[in-house]
Amino acid sequence: MHIPLPNGDVLIPDAEFLELAGGVTARTGNGWDHQGCPHVLIGNRKYRPRNEGLTWLASRIRRRNPRRAAMAASAT
């Protein structure tokens, strides 16, 4: 069951969100709750806002610093 929100987003069941996020486990999703991923409990079921949740997830991506030119040249 999807619940539309006034801001245009939609609440989707937690299992569906976890599938959208790459098929991760419920344990990973519970860890995201503690890290600040938006969710709400309605009728003892967990729902997540689809767009806001995916935006939060994308903001968690970290990239390594690029290798220094001297180190990269000596590695080859």
Summary of the structure (lengths in Angstrom):
residues: 76
radius of gyration: 17.7
end to end distance: 54.5
largest distance: 60.0
contacts: 156
relative contact order: 0.18
helix: 45%
strand: 18%
